[in-house]
């Protein structure tokens, strides 16, 4: 049986992102978890400040909503689904599919890794 994934006090940094995304390797995410509820704050690169809130299932998949203020002083919002992968070193990699709910409403994919 798979051990439940707990995101509490974990930090992540983007590894790959599609061109229409705003996160970069300069962005750092700081996660907290309480039960099945996840929150995170993030900043760096093109992002002055961001916040996400989501729900995690028993397999560690996350469904979330996010909002952020970028360096152009624009308020951006979106939705994201993350699927975890446990790396050989025990760290987590999250495979994400997301869509802006502001701006051009485009979709993208990203991978973030635990640091």
N, CA, C and O of each residue as an XYZ file, in Angstrom:
460
protein
N       0.838     -1.190      0.000
C       0.000      0.000      0.000
C       0.877      1.246      0.000
O       1.867      1.322      0.729
N       0.502      2.221     -0.828
C       1.264      3.452     -0.960
C       1.092      4.337      0.265
O      -0.017      4.513      0.770
N       2.200      4.889      0.731
C       2.155      5.828      1.849
C       1.547      7.143      1.364
O       1.878      7.620      0.278
N       0.663      7.723      2.164
C       0.024      8.981      1.793
C       1.075     10.088      1.672
O       2.010     10.166      2.469
N       0.900     10.935      0.666
C       1.811     12.061      0.463
C       1.349     13.223      1.319
O       0.168     13.571      1.326
N       2.285     13.822      2.042
C       1.991     15.004      2.840
C       2.853     16.148      2.327
O       4.079     16.039      2.278
N       2.207     17.246      1.943
C       2.895     18.397      1.366
C       3.291     19.442      2.409
O       3.909     20.451      2.071
N       2.940     19.205      3.667
C       3.174     20.216      4.698
C       4.661     20.564      4.817
O       5.510     19.678      4.915
N       4.957     21.845      4.806
C       6.309     22.400      4.975
C       7.266     22.007      3.843
O       8.482     22.026      4.036
N       6.740     21.655      2.678
C       7.594     21.348      1.530
C       7.695     22.583      0.632
O       6.750     23.364      0.521
N       8.842     22.741      0.001
C       9.060     23.844     -0.939
C       9.379     23.270     -2.307
O      10.022     22.227     -2.426
N       8.922     23.965     -3.332
C       9.077     23.516     -4.709
C       9.583     24.662     -5.580
O       9.398     25.838     -5.269
N      10.231     24.276     -6.684
C      10.694     25.245     -7.671
C      10.370     24.673     -9.049
O      10.552     23.478     -9.282
N       9.886     25.525     -9.970
C       9.595     25.041    -11.326
C      10.839     24.485    -12.012
O      11.938     25.029    -11.894
N      10.634     23.400    -12.723
C      11.675     22.746    -13.501
C      11.434     23.031    -14.987
O      12.367     23.343    -15.728
N      10.170     22.921    -15.410
C       9.745     23.171    -16.794
C       8.397     23.891    -16.746
O       7.557     23.591    -15.898
N       8.195     24.846    -17.666
C       6.897     25.505    -17.792
C       6.702     25.895    -19.252
O       7.669     26.195    -19.953
N       5.457     25.891    -19.708
C       5.189     26.335    -21.071
C       5.348     27.854    -21.130
O       5.291     28.539    -20.109
N       5.550     28.364    -22.342
C       5.884     29.783    -22.529
C       4.815     30.747    -22.032
O       5.135     31.883    -21.683
N       3.554     30.325    -21.990
C       2.485     31.214    -21.550
C       2.341     31.266    -20.025
O       1.449     31.946    -19.518
N       3.197     30.565    -19.294
C       3.173     30.605    -17.835
C       4.048     31.727    -17.313
O       4.880     32.269    -18.040
N       3.858     32.073    -16.046
C       4.647     33.149    -15.432
C       5.673     32.645    -14.428
O       6.565     33.399    -14.041
N       5.573     31.390    -13.995
C       6.562     30.883    -13.056
C       7.841     30.510    -13.804
O       7.820     30.198    -14.995
N       8.951     30.551    -13.069
C      10.252     30.214    -13.648
C      11.099     29.581    -12.553
O      10.632     29.398    -11.428
N      12.334     29.249    -12.878
C      13.209     28.638    -11.873
C      13.560     29.608    -10.748
O      14.147     29.201     -9.745
N      13.210     30.884    -10.900
C      13.387     31.865     -9.819
C      12.198     31.892     -8.860
O      12.255     32.558     -7.826
N      11.124     31.176     -9.191
C       9.915     31.151     -8.357
C      10.035     30.028     -7.330
O      10.428     28.912     -7.667
N       9.694     30.328     -6.080
C       9.689     29.313     -5.031
C       8.301     29.236     -4.405
O       7.708     30.255     -4.049
N       7.790     28.004     -4.275
C       6.489     27.721     -3.658
C       6.724     27.136     -2.272
O       7.580     26.268     -2.102
N       5.967     27.609     -1.275
C       6.032     27.085      0.093
C       4.654     26.539      0.460
O       3.707     27.306      0.635
N       4.541     25.216      0.576
C       3.271     24.529      0.803
C       3.018     24.273      2.286
O       3.948     24.058      3.064
N       1.751     24.299      2.657
C       1.299     23.799      3.954
C       0.093     22.896      3.690
O      -0.626     23.080      2.708
N      -0.119     21.929      4.567
C      -1.252     21.016      4.431
C      -1.888     20.798      5.776
O      -1.198     20.620      6.780
N      -3.213     20.813      5.798
C      -4.005     20.528      6.987
C      -5.136     19.604      6.543
O      -6.082     20.048      5.893
N      -5.041     18.321      6.892
C      -6.012     17.347      6.384
C      -5.857     17.235      4.885
O      -4.756     17.007      4.382
N      -6.967     17.396      4.161
C      -6.890     17.323      2.706
C      -6.805     18.705      2.051
O      -6.908     18.819      0.830
N      -6.616     19.762      2.861
C      -6.526     21.124      2.353
C      -5.066     21.547      2.230
O      -4.275     21.380      3.158
N      -4.728     22.098      1.070
C      -3.379     22.584      0.805
C      -3.444     24.074      0.515
O      -4.356     24.548     -0.162
N      -2.464     24.808      1.035
C      -2.273     26.200      0.659
C      -0.789     26.392      0.370
O       0.055     25.637      0.853
N      -0.489     27.398     -0.413
C       0.905     27.735     -0.675
C       1.010     29.216     -1.005
O       0.083     29.823     -1.541
N       2.157     29.774     -0.671
C       2.514     31.114     -1.119
C       3.718     30.953     -2.038
O       4.496     30.008     -1.901
N       3.860     31.881     -2.970
C       4.982     31.801     -3.896
C       5.337     33.181     -4.429
O       4.501     34.083     -4.493
N       6.603     33.314     -4.808
C       7.099     34.554     -5.394
C       8.417     34.266     -6.082
O       9.014     33.204     -5.908
N       8.857     35.237     -6.870
C      10.133     35.129     -7.558
C       9.983     35.196     -9.064
O       8.956     34.796     -9.612
N      11.001     35.698     -9.726
C      10.927     35.853    -11.176
C       9.899     36.899    -11.548
O       9.954     38.024    -11.051
N       8.959     36.547    -12.418
C       7.918     37.473    -12.881
C       6.790     37.658    -11.867
O       5.870     38.439    -12.109
N       6.845     36.951    -10.734
C       5.743     36.978     -9.777
C       6.147     37.713     -8.501
O       7.075     37.311     -7.799
N       5.425     38.802     -8.217
C       5.662     39.533     -6.962
C       5.167     38.710     -5.781
O       5.876     38.543     -4.789
N       3.933     38.192     -5.897
C       3.354     37.363     -4.834
C       2.216     36.541     -5.414
O       1.443     37.014     -6.247
N       2.132     35.294     -4.953
C       1.044     34.418     -5.367
C       0.576     33.560     -4.213
O       1.289     33.364     -3.229
N      -0.633     33.053     -4.352
C      -1.246     32.209     -3.332
C      -2.068     31.147     -4.041
O      -2.725     31.429     -5.044
N      -2.031     29.931     -3.523
C      -2.900     28.889     -4.061
C      -3.600     28.174     -2.921
O      -3.115     28.131     -1.791
N      -4.747     27.618     -3.248
C      -5.521     26.824     -2.299
C      -6.051     25.620     -3.063
O      -6.477     25.740     -4.212
N      -6.023     24.464     -2.419
C      -6.458     23.275     -3.117
C      -6.825     22.140     -2.198
O      -6.705     22.221     -0.976
N      -7.277     21.080     -2.833
C      -7.638     19.853     -2.134
C      -6.768     18.725     -2.679
O      -6.532     18.631     -3.883
N      -6.296     17.873     -1.773
C      -5.465     16.743     -2.162
C      -6.247     15.449     -1.917
O      -6.928     15.306     -0.901
N      -6.139     14.509     -2.867
C      -6.837     13.224     -2.692
C      -5.897     12.197     -2.054
O      -4.753     12.508     -1.722
N      -6.398     10.971     -1.890
C      -5.629      9.932     -1.189
C      -4.384      9.488     -1.967
O      -3.496      8.856     -1.395
N      -4.311      9.812     -3.268
C      -3.136      9.472     -4.071
C      -2.134     10.625     -4.167
O      -1.083     10.496     -4.795
N      -2.473     11.755     -3.536
C      -1.588     12.913     -3.574
C      -1.855     13.868     -4.718
O      -1.136     14.855     -4.873
N      -2.885     13.596     -5.534
C      -3.255     14.513     -6.612
C      -3.881     15.763     -6.012
O      -4.641     15.686     -5.046
N      -3.558     16.905     -6.585
C      -4.059     18.182     -6.066
C      -4.916     18.861     -7.121
O      -4.540     18.932     -8.291
N      -6.071     19.359     -6.699
C      -6.889     20.248     -7.524
C      -6.859     21.595     -6.838
O      -7.219     21.703     -5.665
N      -6.428     22.640     -7.564
C      -6.214     23.927     -6.902
C      -6.678     25.100     -7.737
O      -6.940     24.986     -8.935
N      -6.768     26.222     -7.066
C      -7.010     27.529     -7.677
C      -5.861     28.430     -7.236
O      -5.376     28.317     -6.110
N      -5.428     29.319     -8.119
C      -4.332     30.213     -7.755
C      -4.609     31.629     -8.225
O      -5.363     31.857     -9.171
N      -3.980     32.573     -7.541
C      -3.995     33.972     -7.966
C      -2.646     34.580     -7.624
O      -2.010     34.219     -6.634
N      -2.229     35.509     -8.466
C      -0.904     36.096     -8.284
C      -0.863     37.495     -8.883
O      -1.658     37.845     -9.756
N       0.082     38.280     -8.392
C       0.357     39.600     -8.950
C       1.738     39.526     -9.586
O       2.724     39.191     -8.930
N       1.791     39.844    -10.875
C       3.064     39.747    -11.581
C       3.817     41.080    -11.541
O       3.325     42.065    -10.991
N       5.004     41.098    -12.125
C       5.843     42.302    -12.083
C       5.291     43.429    -12.949
O       5.792     44.552    -12.883
N       4.264     43.154    -13.764
C       3.553     44.200    -14.513
C       2.371     44.739    -13.719
O       1.563     45.501    -14.251
N       2.261     44.343    -12.429
C       1.152     44.728    -11.542
C      -0.199     44.274    -12.068
O      -1.203     44.966    -11.897
N      -0.225     43.098    -12.714
C      -1.476     42.507    -13.172
C      -1.882     41.405    -12.196
O      -1.042     40.635    -11.733
N      -3.171     41.338    -11.890
C      -3.727     40.265    -11.067
C      -4.136     39.139    -12.008
O      -5.002     39.317    -12.865
N      -3.506     37.976    -11.840
C      -3.754     36.830    -12.702
C      -4.338     35.695    -11.865
O      -3.974     35.523    -10.701
N      -5.248     34.921    -12.463
C      -5.897     33.815    -11.756
C      -5.924     32.576    -12.649
O      -5.855     32.666    -13.874
N      -6.027     31.414    -11.995
C      -6.095     30.196    -12.780
C      -6.469     28.977    -11.966
O      -6.657     29.046    -10.752
N      -6.575     27.852    -12.670
C      -6.863     26.552    -12.070
C      -5.748     25.592    -12.468
O      -5.119     25.757    -13.513
N      -5.510     24.592    -11.631
C      -4.413     23.667    -11.882
C      -4.723     22.312    -11.267
O      -5.350     22.223    -10.211
N      -4.277     21.258    -11.942
C      -4.302     19.906    -11.393
C      -2.877     19.388    -11.392
O      -2.174     19.475    -12.399
N      -2.451     18.845    -10.253
C      -1.092     18.333    -10.096
C      -1.117     16.847     -9.769
O      -1.913     16.388     -8.951
N      -0.238     16.113    -10.418
C      -0.072     14.681    -10.171
C       1.342     14.451     -9.644
O       2.312     14.840    -10.295
N       1.472     13.818     -8.464
C       2.798     13.644     -7.877
C       3.559     12.454     -8.438
O       2.973     11.458     -8.866
N       4.866     12.583     -8.425
C       5.785     11.491     -8.726
C       6.840     11.525     -7.628
O       7.402     12.582     -7.339
N       7.112     10.379     -7.015
C       8.163     10.298     -6.002
C       9.454      9.922     -6.724
O       9.538      8.876     -7.368
N      10.446     10.780     -6.608
C      11.729     10.551     -7.268
C      12.563      9.539     -6.485
O      12.277      9.292     -5.314
N      13.586      8.948     -7.103
C      14.424      7.965     -6.408
C      15.043      8.495     -5.104
O      15.289      7.721     -4.179
N      15.293      9.805     -5.028
C      15.861     10.383     -3.807
C      14.806     10.690     -2.744
O      15.129     11.243     -1.692
N      13.530     10.329     -3.017
C      12.453     10.551     -2.062
C      11.764     11.904     -2.190
O      10.722     12.124     -1.571
N      12.325     12.806     -2.978
C      11.714     14.124     -3.200
C      10.525     13.978     -4.150
O      10.388     12.973     -4.848
N       9.667     15.006     -4.162
C       8.475     14.991     -5.005
C       8.665     15.821     -6.264
O       9.315     16.866     -6.253
N       8.083     15.328     -7.343
C       7.961     16.078     -8.590
C       6.472     16.145     -8.889
O       5.783     15.127     -8.832
N       5.966     17.335     -9.208
C       4.553     17.500     -9.534
C       4.396     17.813    -11.012
O       4.985     18.764    -11.525
N       3.589     16.993    -11.692
C       3.261     17.192    -13.101
C       1.939     17.953    -13.144
O       0.913     17.454    -12.683
N       1.972     19.159    -13.699
C       0.817     20.049    -13.602
C       0.225     20.379    -14.969
O       0.945     20.601    -15.942
N      -1.100     20.406    -15.013
C      -1.832     20.943    -16.154
C      -2.659     22.094    -15.609
O      -3.338     21.950    -14.592
N      -2.603     23.230    -16.277
C      -3.246     24.427    -15.744
C      -3.891     25.250    -16.852
O      -3.636     25.061    -18.041
N      -4.738     26.172    -16.405
C      -5.384     27.099    -17.336
C      -5.601     28.426    -16.642
O      -6.051     28.487    -15.498
N      -5.269     29.489    -17.361
C      -5.578     30.829    -16.851
C      -7.089     31.025    -16.852
O      -7.768     30.606    -17.790
N      -7.618     31.659    -15.811
C      -9.026     32.067    -15.789
C      -9.105     33.585    -15.926
O     -10.166     34.185    -15.750
N      -7.974     34.188    -16.241
C      -7.878     35.616    -16.544
C      -7.015     35.746    -17.793
O      -6.485     34.753    -18.292
N      -6.876     36.951    -18.289
C      -6.049     37.146    -19.478
C      -6.613     36.402    -20.673
O      -7.794     36.534    -20.996
N      -5.758     35.611    -21.337
C      -6.185     34.942    -22.573
C      -6.818     33.566    -22.354
O      -7.179     32.900    -23.324
N      -6.960     33.128    -21.100
C      -7.560     31.834    -20.759
C      -6.830     30.643    -21.385
O      -7.416     29.574    -21.550
N      -5.561     30.825    -21.732
C      -4.806     29.742    -22.356
C      -4.462     28.651    -21.340
O      -4.562     28.844    -20.128
N      -4.056     27.503    -21.878
C      -3.696     26.347    -21.060
C      -2.201     26.097    -21.152
O      -1.532     26.554    -22.079
N      -1.688     25.360    -20.166
C      -0.280     25.017    -20.202
C       0.022     23.826    -19.307
O      -0.857     23.283    -18.637
N       1.291     23.435    -19.317
C       1.772     22.361    -18.454
C       3.068     22.808    -17.804
O       3.808     23.622    -18.357
N       3.330     22.273    -16.638
C       4.570     22.575    -15.947
C       4.954     21.397    -15.071
O       4.137     20.529    -14.764
N       6.213     21.391    -14.679
C       6.715     20.423    -13.715
C       7.441     21.216    -12.639
O       8.303     22.041    -12.942
N       7.086     20.963    -11.374
C       7.803     21.592    -10.275
C       8.408     20.469     -9.421
O       7.852     19.376     -9.313
N       9.557     20.775     -8.822
C      10.258     19.756     -8.021
C      10.551     20.284     -6.633
O      10.836     21.465     -6.432
N      10.471     19.360     -5.676
C      10.773     19.686     -4.287
C      12.245     20.058     -4.142
O      13.127     19.427     -4.726
N      12.484     21.095     -3.353
C      13.871     21.530     -3.106
C      14.263     21.260     -1.666
O      15.389     21.556     -1.266
